[in-house]
Amino acid sequence: MRTALVAAFAVVVATGALAGCFYVDPINQRPSLDIRQREPTIRRGDRDVTLDAVFDDPEGHVVAFSWRVYACENGLDFATCDRLPLATSILETVTFDVPAFRIDPDGSGPAEAPPTRQILVILEGVDELGATARPAQQLVIPVANALPRVRTIEVTDYDRLVGTPIDVYAEYGDPDDGPGRVTLTWKAFSPQLTEFTLEEAPDRGQPTDPALRLAGKRLRPTVTGKWQIEVTATDVVGDVKTVLHETIVVPDTPPCIAQFAPLAPPPPAVLPLTEPTLFQVPLVTDALDRYPTIVGDPLLGTARFAWSLRRGSGPREVQVGATGNLLAVDPASYALGEQLEVRVEVFDRNNNPIVCADADPTCSIVATSCIQRLTWLVEAR
């Protein structure tokens, strides 16, 4: 029986050989796809981001591409993506701008549009014989968020004196959200690190740069020392930028004679007085009692002046009524060659006594270059 079957098979094979050979078309294999990201990091608001299709077809066939790019909250959950793609392409590359905000899902306007957090990329490919890459390639790209920007500016008209207002302004913005979507929070801490309440600062207008805004708070320090103001800017993504502003609050100090005329030569040199002369102090610096003062400022006063004269070794004579910043002296009222001391002393509202010895031509209560007494030694000629 076995021999008969073998013989029959041989006949069939021989007959087929006489008739011709069998031919079976090769199976067309699917192309493979991948996505290459050129930029290592993309950010909200980036422009011209380009992705490349990396592909291989075993038979070397031409591959047609189809790209779809979506802005999403979570690229792994298509329900959080915009319904319409932000870019499509049929080329080997796709180029798109990264929107700072997605299309508002409820149509309530740009102010409510959610920020773009991820990009979903879908790439499909089919070769010229119709073989489709399976599965389609998907790439979820995290979208980096730019931090808000904030810096502080301090404004004080009273030398940071305890009890006087200190205004701190925050100039802020955000590269991808704009300043209108940044929220500021303020905290103030006393030198004892206890939290302190801030007031609203006066409006100083807005920066000329539309990418920036200005907001301010007023500190009224109750004690001297280092005060801290913490300003935190938060964007719509929830990222924050915090700056710590420090200011040193000081006690009230005596006024300082900042300018005087004429120049006073150091003793024992004398200033020749040949004609009527105005001895004057055109500028006194002080946190509150300065000269000249600012009229209408409710906190400011004016420095008080006290003038005196001394002829030779005689007694010092206080010039009653001479409380302004100048004193006129006429050499014709004195003998030729007579020496005279012209002295001015300045006081603020505290009226701190000038405790230096009367023989000292200058005096600083606080032992610094800030003087409250100045003496001219002159000679009538």
C-alpha positions as CSV (number, residue, x, y, z in Angstrom):
1,M,0.0,0.0,0.0
2,R,2.8,2.4,1.0
3,T,4.6,1.7,-2.3
4,A,1.4,2.6,-4.3
5,L,1.0,5.9,-2.6
6,V,4.6,7.0,-3.3
7,A,4.2,6.1,-6.9
8,A,1.0,8.1,-7.3
9,F,2.7,11.2,-5.7
10,A,5.5,10.9,-8.1
11,V,3.1,11.0,-11.0
12,V,1.4,14.1,-9.7
13,V,4.7,15.9,-9.2
14,A,5.9,14.9,-12.6
15,T,2.7,16.1,-14.2
16,G,3.0,19.5,-12.4
17,A,6.5,19.9,-13.6
18,L,5.4,19.5,-17.2
19,A,2.6,22.0,-16.7
20,G,4.7,24.8,-15.1
21,C,5.8,26.2,-11.5
22,F,3.5,27.4,-8.7
23,Y,3.8,31.3,-7.8
24,V,2.6,32.9,-4.5
25,D,2.8,36.8,-4.0
26,P,5.0,37.7,-1.0
27,I,3.1,39.1,2.1
28,N,3.4,43.0,2.3
29,Q,4.8,43.8,5.8
30,R,3.6,46.8,7.9
31,P,5.9,49.9,8.2
32,S,7.2,50.8,11.7
33,L,6.9,54.3,13.1
34,D,8.4,56.4,15.9
35,I,8.3,60.1,16.8
36,R,11.5,62.1,17.4
37,Q,11.3,65.3,19.5
38,R,13.9,67.9,18.5
39,E,13.7,70.2,21.5
40,P,14.4,68.5,24.8
41,T,11.9,70.8,26.6
42,I,8.9,72.7,25.3
43,R,7.2,75.5,27.1
44,R,3.9,77.2,27.0
45,G,4.0,79.8,24.3
46,D,6.9,78.3,22.4
47,R,6.7,78.7,18.7
48,D,7.7,76.5,15.7
49,V,8.1,73.3,17.7
50,T,9.0,70.5,15.2
51,L,8.6,66.7,15.5
52,D,10.0,64.2,13.0
53,A,8.6,60.8,11.9
54,V,11.2,58.0,12.2
55,F,10.0,55.1,10.0
56,D,11.1,51.9,8.4
57,D,9.3,49.9,5.7
58,P,10.8,46.4,5.2
59,E,10.2,46.5,1.4
60,G,11.3,50.1,1.0
61,H,7.8,51.3,0.1
62,V,6.8,54.9,0.2
63,V,5.0,55.7,3.5
64,A,2.2,58.3,3.8
65,F,1.9,60.1,7.2
66,S,-1.0,61.6,9.2
67,W,-0.2,63.8,12.2
68,R,-2.6,65.1,14.8
69,V,-1.4,67.3,17.7
70,Y,-3.7,68.2,20.7
71,A,-3.4,70.5,23.6
72,C,-4.3,68.7,26.8
73,E,-4.5,68.7,30.6
74,N,-3.5,65.0,30.7
75,G,-2.3,63.5,27.4
76,L,-3.2,60.0,28.6
77,D,-6.8,61.0,29.0
78,F,-8.2,62.3,25.7
79,A,-11.3,63.7,27.5
80,T,-9.0,66.4,28.9
81,C,-7.7,67.4,25.5
82,D,-9.1,70.0,23.1
83,R,-11.6,68.4,20.7
84,L,-9.9,69.9,17.6
85,P,-6.2,69.4,16.9
86,L,-4.0,72.4,17.1
87,A,-1.9,71.1,14.2
88,T,-2.1,68.4,11.5
89,S,0.4,67.3,8.8
90,I,0.8,64.7,6.0
91,L,4.6,65.3,5.8
92,E,7.4,63.6,7.6
93,T,7.4,66.5,10.1
94,V,4.8,68.5,11.9
95,T,5.4,72.0,13.3
96,F,3.2,73.8,15.8
97,D,3.0,76.5,18.3
98,V,2.4,75.5,21.9
99,P,-0.6,77.5,23.2
100,A,-0.3,78.9,26.7
101,F,-4.0,78.1,27.1
102,R,-6.3,75.5,25.7
103,I,-9.5,76.2,23.9
104,D,-12.0,77.0,26.6
105,P,-14.2,73.9,26.9
106,D,-17.3,75.7,28.0
107,G,-17.0,78.7,25.7
108,S,-17.0,81.2,28.5
109,G,-14.1,83.2,27.2
110,P,-10.3,83.4,27.3
111,A,-10.2,84.4,30.9
112,E,-11.5,81.0,31.9
113,A,-9.4,78.9,29.4
114,P,-7.3,76.3,31.2
115,P,-3.5,76.3,30.8
116,T,-1.9,73.8,28.5
117,R,0.0,71.2,30.6
118,Q,0.7,68.4,28.1
119,I,0.7,67.9,24.3
120,L,-0.7,64.7,22.8
121,V,0.8,63.7,19.4
122,I,-0.7,60.9,17.3
123,L,1.2,59.7,14.2
124,E,-0.3,57.2,11.7
125,G,1.4,55.7,8.6
126,V,0.4,53.6,5.6
127,D,2.7,52.3,2.8
128,E,1.9,52.5,-0.9
129,L,0.4,49.0,-0.9
130,G,-2.0,49.8,2.0
131,A,-0.2,48.2,4.9
132,T,-0.9,50.4,8.0
133,A,1.5,50.8,10.9
134,R,0.0,49.2,14.0
135,P,-0.4,50.5,16.6
136,A,-0.4,54.2,15.7
137,Q,2.4,56.1,17.5
138,Q,1.4,58.3,20.4
139,L,3.7,60.7,22.3
140,V,2.7,62.7,25.4
141,I,5.0,65.7,25.8
142,P,5.1,67.6,29.2
143,V,4.7,71.3,28.7
144,A,7.0,73.4,31.0
145,N,5.6,76.5,32.7
146,A,7.4,79.7,33.1
147,L,7.5,81.0,36.7
148,P,6.0,84.4,37.5
149,R,8.5,87.2,37.8
150,V,8.4,89.7,40.7
151,R,10.7,92.3,42.2
152,T,10.2,94.7,45.1
153,I,10.7,98.5,45.1
154,E,10.8,100.4,48.4
155,V,9.6,104.0,48.7
156,T,10.0,106.0,51.9
157,D,10.1,109.7,52.5
158,Y,11.1,109.5,56.2
159,D,14.4,107.6,56.2
160,R,12.8,104.3,57.5
161,L,12.1,106.0,60.8
162,V,10.1,104.0,63.3
163,G,6.4,104.9,63.2
164,T,6.6,106.4,59.7
165,P,5.1,104.7,56.6
166,I,7.3,102.5,54.4
167,D,5.8,101.6,51.0
168,V,6.9,98.4,49.3
169,Y,5.7,97.8,45.7
170,A,5.9,94.6,43.7
171,E,6.5,94.8,40.0
172,Y,5.3,91.5,38.6
173,G,4.4,89.6,35.4
174,D,4.5,86.2,33.8
175,P,6.0,85.3,30.4
176,D,3.3,82.9,29.4
177,D,0.3,84.0,31.5
178,G,0.6,87.7,31.5
179,P,0.3,89.8,34.6
180,G,-3.5,89.7,34.7
181,R,-3.4,86.0,35.7
182,V,-0.9,86.4,38.5
183,T,-2.1,86.4,42.1
184,L,0.0,88.2,44.8
185,T,0.0,87.4,48.5
186,W,1.8,89.5,51.1
187,K,3.1,88.7,54.6
188,A,5.0,91.0,56.9
189,F,7.1,90.0,59.9
190,S,8.4,92.2,62.7
191,P,12.0,91.9,64.1
192,Q,10.5,89.4,66.6
193,L,9.3,87.4,63.5
194,T,5.7,87.8,64.5
195,E,3.3,88.5,61.6
196,F,2.3,92.1,61.1
197,T,-0.7,93.6,59.2
198,L,0.0,95.7,56.1
199,E,-2.1,98.6,54.7
200,E,-2.7,99.4,51.1
201,A,-0.1,101.6,49.6
202,P,-0.9,104.7,47.5
203,D,-1.4,104.1,43.8
204,R,1.7,105.0,41.9
205,G,0.3,104.1,38.4
206,Q,1.3,101.2,36.2
207,P,4.5,100.5,34.3
208,T,4.8,101.5,30.7
209,D,5.6,97.9,29.8
210,P,2.2,96.2,29.3
211,A,3.8,92.9,30.4
212,L,4.2,94.2,34.0
213,R,1.9,95.4,36.7
214,L,2.6,97.2,40.0
215,A,0.9,96.7,43.4
216,G,1.9,97.9,46.8
217,K,1.5,97.6,50.5
218,R,2.3,100.1,53.3
219,L,4.2,99.1,56.4
220,R,4.0,101.2,59.6
221,P,6.7,99.7,61.8
222,T,6.2,100.0,65.5
223,V,9.7,99.1,66.6
224,T,13.2,99.4,65.3
225,G,15.1,96.6,63.7
226,K,14.9,94.4,60.6
227,W,11.4,94.0,59.1
228,Q,10.7,91.4,56.4
229,I,8.0,91.5,53.8
230,E,7.4,88.3,51.8
231,V,5.7,88.7,48.4
232,T,4.5,85.5,46.6
233,A,3.4,85.6,43.0
234,T,1.3,82.6,41.9
235,D,0.3,81.8,38.2
236,V,-2.7,79.8,36.9
237,V,-0.7,76.6,36.9
238,G,0.0,77.0,40.6
239,D,3.8,77.7,40.3
240,V,5.1,80.4,42.6
241,K,7.9,82.9,42.8
242,T,8.6,84.3,46.3
243,V,10.8,87.3,47.1
244,L,11.8,88.4,50.6
245,H,12.2,92.2,51.0
246,E,14.1,93.3,54.1
247,T,14.2,96.9,55.5
248,I,16.0,98.2,58.6
249,V,13.8,100.5,60.7
250,V,15.8,103.1,62.7
251,P,15.2,105.4,65.7
252,D,14.9,109.1,65.3
253,T,18.3,110.8,65.2
254,P,19.4,114.4,65.5
255,P,19.3,116.7,62.5
256,C,22.5,117.3,60.4
257,I,23.9,120.5,59.1
258,A,24.4,119.4,55.4
259,Q,25.3,122.8,53.7
260,F,26.5,126.1,55.0
261,A,27.9,129.4,53.7
262,P,30.4,131.0,53.8
263,L,33.0,128.2,54.2
264,A,34.3,128.1,57.7
265,P,38.1,127.6,57.8
266,P,39.3,125.3,60.6
267,P,40.6,127.1,63.8
268,P,42.8,128.9,64.4
269,A,42.4,130.3,60.9
270,V,40.0,133.2,60.7
271,L,37.6,134.3,58.0
272,P,38.1,138.0,57.0
273,L,34.9,140.0,57.2
274,T,35.1,143.1,54.9
275,E,31.4,143.7,54.1
276,P,28.0,142.8,55.5
277,T,27.7,139.0,55.2
278,L,24.8,136.5,55.5
279,F,25.8,133.4,57.5
280,Q,23.4,130.7,56.5
281,V,22.6,127.0,56.6
282,P,20.6,126.3,53.4
283,L,20.2,122.6,54.0
284,V,19.5,120.5,57.1
285,T,18.8,116.8,56.7
286,D,16.5,115.0,59.1
287,A,13.9,112.3,58.9
288,L,11.1,114.6,60.1
289,D,12.4,118.1,60.8
290,R,14.4,119.1,57.8
291,Y,15.2,122.4,56.1
292,P,13.7,123.3,53.8
293,T,10.7,121.2,54.6
294,I,7.9,119.9,52.4
295,V,4.9,122.1,52.9
296,G,1.6,120.2,53.4
297,D,3.2,116.9,54.6
298,P,1.4,116.1,57.8
299,L,4.4,114.3,59.3
300,L,7.1,116.8,58.6
301,G,8.2,119.8,60.6
302,T,11.0,122.3,60.2
303,A,14.4,122.4,61.8
304,R,14.9,125.0,64.5
305,F,18.0,127.3,64.4
306,A,19.7,129.0,67.3
307,W,22.3,131.7,66.6
308,S,24.8,133.3,69.0
309,L,27.7,135.7,68.8
310,R,30.8,136.0,70.9
311,R,33.2,139.0,70.8
312,G,36.8,138.1,71.6
313,S,36.8,136.4,75.0
314,G,33.6,137.9,76.1
315,P,30.3,136.0,76.9
316,R,28.3,134.3,74.2
317,E,25.3,136.3,73.3
318,V,22.2,134.4,72.0
319,Q,20.6,136.3,69.1
320,V,17.0,136.5,70.3
321,G,14.5,136.1,67.5
322,A,17.1,134.6,65.1
323,T,15.5,131.3,64.6
324,G,15.7,131.1,60.8
325,N,18.4,129.6,58.8
326,L,20.5,132.8,58.3
327,L,22.1,135.6,60.3
328,A,23.4,138.9,58.9
329,V,26.7,140.3,60.4
330,D,28.1,143.7,59.5
331,P,31.8,144.3,60.2
332,A,31.1,148.0,60.6
333,S,29.5,147.2,64.0
334,Y,32.9,146.0,65.3
335,A,36.4,147.5,65.8
336,L,38.9,146.9,63.0
337,G,40.7,143.7,63.7
338,E,38.2,142.5,66.3
339,Q,37.6,138.8,66.2
340,L,34.1,137.4,66.4
341,E,32.6,133.9,66.7
342,V,29.4,133.3,64.8
343,R,27.7,130.1,65.9
344,V,24.6,128.2,64.7
345,E,23.0,125.2,66.3
346,V,20.1,123.1,64.9
347,F,17.4,121.1,66.7
348,D,14.5,118.9,65.7
349,R,11.3,118.3,67.6
350,N,13.1,116.2,70.2
351,N,15.2,119.3,71.2
352,N,18.1,117.1,72.2
353,P,20.6,119.2,74.2
354,I,24.0,119.8,72.5
355,V,26.3,118.6,75.3
356,C,29.7,119.4,73.7
357,A,32.0,121.9,75.5
358,D,31.3,125.5,74.6
359,A,34.8,125.8,73.3
360,D,34.3,123.1,70.6
361,P,33.6,124.9,67.3
362,T,31.6,121.9,66.0
363,C,29.5,119.3,67.8
364,S,27.9,115.9,67.0
365,I,25.6,114.5,69.6
366,V,26.0,111.0,68.1
367,A,29.7,111.3,67.5
368,T,29.5,111.0,63.7
369,S,30.0,113.4,60.7
370,C,26.4,114.6,61.3
371,I,26.9,117.9,63.2
372,Q,24.4,120.0,65.0
373,R,26.8,122.9,65.7
374,L,29.0,125.0,63.4
375,T,31.2,128.0,64.4
376,W,32.8,130.6,62.1
377,L,35.8,132.5,63.5
378,V,35.8,135.9,61.7
379,E,37.8,139.1,61.9
380,A,36.4,142.5,61.1
381,R,38.5,144.3,58.4
